[in-house]
Amino acid sequence: MVTMPRTGLLRWLMALLQASALAAAAQAQAPASAPPSAPACRQLVASGNPQYPPYLWRADESGDRLVGANADMLAWLSRELGLPIEARYVGPWGRVQEEMRAGRIDLIAGAFFTLARTEYMDYFHPAFHETRSVVFVRSGSRLDYRRWSDLAPLQGGTVIGNSFGEEFDRYSREKLKVSQVASVEKALLMLQKSRIDYLIYEDSPALAYLARLNIEGIRPLKPAVASEPLYLTLSHRSACNTPEMRGRLARAMYTLSRQSLMSGWIDKNIELWKRASPPP
């Protein structure tokens, strides 16, 4: 067996240690590879119930632009965030919720709270408005409405996708007979023609539609079925749904609440709705 001289062995070991040290130093100085970053949030697309005056409606029947008090709120929010926000018509209210679930829109400007919706969107507090949902009947109705159970013997109606708070929604499913139709216009005509006994809808939007459709003989009852906060929400699948963006939206909603801006936007858009061309 051939043996290496002691001096040669020492030189070999020292060269090996030096090479290892150089490799370690080079690795320490090399820049760490950055994790893949999320797509930059450069714009937000918002939608909402397009049959919701004075809060939200289509600017014209063939376009995709939404106007109303909630659209004014989005314009204010855009300035607060320094980001463009498009208020876009994507279909009826049921379709809006499907688009939100899929992440094809980022924001809903005006949603009531339900546990089911928390599965696909984040709510921002405080709410930007408080709404009242009431029972509408024909003027000759003998319904003596005082509590939810008074509605049980009758056939009711509302609009597809509407929610009136977690508690009433559950009671309605279990105890009431409520048909869901595609639009508030259709629901009001069904009530006028006695195809339903009562309609549950928000007071201001329903009264606005009654005036625009020139329907008489329908009136709201007291007390309200529910008074519900109206929230801004962000899709879980939105590319803009980051901790930083959620913080910015929450701060903006707090500022909006303190400045009490919604009442002025609502008053302005009630007048705009009255002057709008009647639907075909």
C-alpha positions in Angstrom: 0.0 0.0 0.0 1.3 3.5 -1.0 1.1 6.0 1.8 1.0 9.8 1.3 3.8 11.8 3.1 2.7 13.6 6.2 3.4 17.1 4.7 1.4 16.2 1.5 -1.5 15.0 3.6 -1.5 18.3 5.6 -1.5 20.4 2.4 -4.4 18.4 1.0 -6.5 18.8 4.1 -5.8 22.6 4.2 -6.7 23.0 0.6 -10.0 21.1 1.2 -10.9 23.2 4.2 -10.1 26.4 2.3 -12.3 25.4 -0.6 -15.1 24.6 1.7 -14.8 28.0 3.5 -14.8 29.8 0.2 -17.9 28.0 -1.0 -19.7 28.8 2.3 -18.8 32.5 2.1 -20.0 32.7 -1.5 -23.3 31.1 -0.6 -23.8 33.6 2.3 -23.1 36.6 0.1 -25.4 35.4 -2.7 -28.8 37.2 -2.7 -31.6 35.1 -1.3 -34.2 34.2 -4.0 -37.4 36.2 -3.3 -40.6 34.2 -3.0 -43.1 34.7 -5.9 -45.0 37.9 -5.3 -48.8 38.2 -5.6 -50.1 40.2 -8.6 -50.0 43.9 -8.0 -53.3 45.5 -7.1 -53.7 48.3 -9.7 -57.5 48.5 -9.9 -60.6 47.3 -8.1 -63.9 46.2 -9.9 -67.0 46.6 -7.8 -70.6 45.7 -8.3 -73.8 45.4 -6.3 -77.6 45.0 -6.7 -78.4 46.9 -9.9 -82.1 47.2 -9.0 -81.4 49.2 -5.8 -82.3 52.9 -6.2 -81.3 55.3 -4.7 -78.3 53.2 -3.8 -77.4 51.6 -7.1 -78.8 51.2 -10.6 -77.6 51.0 -14.2 -76.8 54.3 -15.9 -78.6 53.0 -19.0 -80.2 49.7 -20.0 -77.5 48.7 -22.5 -74.4 49.9 -20.6 -72.4 48.3 -17.8 -71.9 51.5 -15.6 -73.6 51.7 -12.2 -74.7 54.9 -10.6 -76.3 55.9 -7.3 -75.3 56.7 -3.7 -73.2 53.5 -3.4 -71.4 54.4 -6.6 -70.6 57.8 -5.1 -69.3 56.0 -2.1 -67.0 54.0 -4.4 -65.7 57.2 -6.1 -64.9 58.6 -2.7 -63.2 55.3 -1.7 -61.1 55.4 -4.9 -59.8 58.8 -3.9 -59.0 57.6 -0.4 -57.1 54.5 -1.6 -55.5 56.2 -4.6 -56.7 53.3 -6.8 -59.2 53.3 -9.7 -62.5 51.6 -8.7 -64.9 50.7 -11.5 -68.6 50.3 -10.5 -69.6 47.7 -13.1 -72.9 46.0 -14.0 -72.4 42.3 -14.1 -76.0 41.1 -14.0 -78.8 40.7 -11.5 -78.1 40.5 -7.8 -77.9 36.7 -7.7 -75.3 36.8 -10.5 -73.3 39.5 -8.6 -72.9 37.1 -5.7 -71.7 34.3 -8.0 -69.1 36.6 -9.6 -67.9 37.6 -6.1 -67.6 34.0 -5.1 -65.5 33.3 -8.2 -63.3 36.3 -7.7 -64.2 37.9 -11.0 -65.2 41.1 -9.1 -63.3 42.4 -6.1 -65.9 44.4 -4.2 -69.6 44.5 -3.4 -70.9 47.9 -2.6 -73.8 47.0 -0.3 -74.3 43.6 1.3 -76.1 42.5 4.4 -74.3 40.2 6.7 -75.0 36.5 6.5 -72.8 33.6 7.8 -73.0 31.9 4.3 -71.5 34.9 2.6 -68.5 35.0 5.0 -67.3 31.8 3.2 -66.4 33.8 0.1 -66.0 37.5 1.1 -64.7 39.7 3.9 -66.9 42.4 5.6 -65.5 45.8 6.5 -66.7 47.5 9.7 -68.3 49.8 10.4 -71.2 49.5 8.0 -71.6 52.4 5.7 -75.4 52.6 6.0 -78.4 51.2 7.9 -81.5 50.0 6.0 -85.1 49.1 6.9 -86.9 46.2 5.3 -90.7 46.3 5.6 -93.8 44.4 4.5 -95.7 45.9 1.6 -99.4 45.0 1.0 -102.3 46.2 -1.2 -104.2 49.1 0.4 -107.3 46.9 1.0 -105.3 44.2 2.8 -106.7 43.2 6.2 -103.3 41.9 7.4 -102.8 43.1 11.0 -99.0 42.8 11.0 -97.3 43.0 14.4 -94.8 40.2 14.4 -93.2 37.8 11.9 -95.7 35.0 12.8 -98.6 37.1 11.5 -97.2 36.4 8.0 -97.3 32.6 8.3 -100.8 32.0 6.8 -100.2 34.1 3.7 -98.1 33.9 0.5 -95.3 36.3 0.4 -92.7 37.4 -2.2 -89.2 38.9 -2.4 -86.4 39.2 -4.9 -83.9 36.4 -5.6 -80.7 36.7 -3.5 -82.1 39.2 -1.0 -81.3 38.7 2.7 -83.0 40.4 5.6 -80.5 39.3 8.3 -79.5 35.9 9.6 -82.4 35.6 12.1 -85.2 36.5 9.7 -83.8 34.5 6.8 -83.8 31.4 9.0 -87.4 32.1 10.3 -88.5 32.7 6.7 -87.1 29.3 5.5 -88.6 27.4 8.3 -92.0 29.1 8.9 -93.1 31.3 6.0 -94.2 30.8 2.4 -92.1 33.3 0.4 -91.6 33.1 -3.4 -88.5 34.6 -4.9 -88.7 36.4 -8.2 -86.1 38.0 -10.5 -86.8 41.7 -10.0 -88.5 44.1 -7.7 -90.6 45.3 -10.7 -92.0 41.8 -11.2 -92.6 41.4 -7.4 -94.5 44.7 -7.2 -96.7 43.7 -10.2 -97.4 40.3 -8.6 -98.5 42.1 -5.5 -100.7 44.5 -7.5 -102.3 41.6 -9.3 -102.9 39.7 -6.0 -100.6 36.8 -7.1 -98.9 37.3 -3.7 -100.3 38.7 -0.4 -97.3 40.7 0.6 -93.8 41.7 -0.5 -90.8 42.0 1.7 -88.3 44.6 0.5 -86.4 47.7 1.6 -88.6 50.7 2.1 -86.8 53.5 0.1 -86.0 51.3 -3.0 -89.5 49.9 -3.1 -91.2 53.3 -2.8 -88.9 54.6 -5.5 -89.9 51.8 -7.9 -93.6 52.3 -7.1 -93.3 56.0 -8.0 -91.4 55.3 -11.2 -93.8 52.5 -12.3 -96.8 54.6 -11.5 -98.2 51.9 -9.3 -100.8 53.0 -6.7 -102.6 51.2 -3.9 -99.6 49.5 -2.3 -98.4 50.6 1.1 -95.7 49.7 3.7 -96.6 48.3 7.1 -94.9 48.9 10.5 -92.9 47.6 12.3 -90.0 46.9 10.1 -89.1 43.2 9.4 -85.5 44.1 10.0 -83.1 47.0 10.2 -79.8 45.8 8.8 -76.4 47.4 8.3 -75.1 47.6 4.7 -71.5 46.7 4.3 -68.6 47.0 1.8 -67.2 43.5 1.1 -64.0 42.1 -0.6 -63.9 38.7 -2.4 -61.6 36.1 -0.8 -60.4 35.3 -4.3 -59.6 38.9 -5.3 -55.9 39.5 -6.2 -56.2 42.7 -4.1 -57.2 40.7 -0.9 -54.0 41.2 1.1 -53.5 42.2 4.7 -52.3 45.6 3.6 -55.4 46.2 1.5 -57.8 45.0 4.1 -56.3 47.4 6.6 -56.6 50.3 4.1 -60.3 49.5 3.4 -61.1 49.2 7.1 -59.5 52.6 7.8 -61.5 54.2 4.9 -64.8 52.8 6.2 -64.1 54.2 9.6 -63.4 57.6 8.1 -66.5 57.4 6.0 -68.6 56.7 9.1 -67.2 59.6 11.0 -67.8 62.0 8.2 -71.5 60.9 7.7 -71.3 61.3 3.9 -73.9 58.7 2.9 -77.0 60.8 3.7 -76.0 63.5 1.3 -75.3 61.0 -1.5 -78.7 59.3 -0.9 -80.6 62.6 -1.0 -78.9 63.5 -4.3 -79.5 60.2 -5.9 -83.2 60.1 -5.0 -83.6 63.2 -7.1 -81.5 61.7 -9.9 -83.7 58.5 -9.9 -86.9 60.5 -10.1 -85.6 62.3 -13.2 -84.3 59.1 -14.8 -86.1 57.8 -17.9 -88.7 55.1 -16.9 -87.8 51.5 -17.8 -89.1 50.2 -21.1 
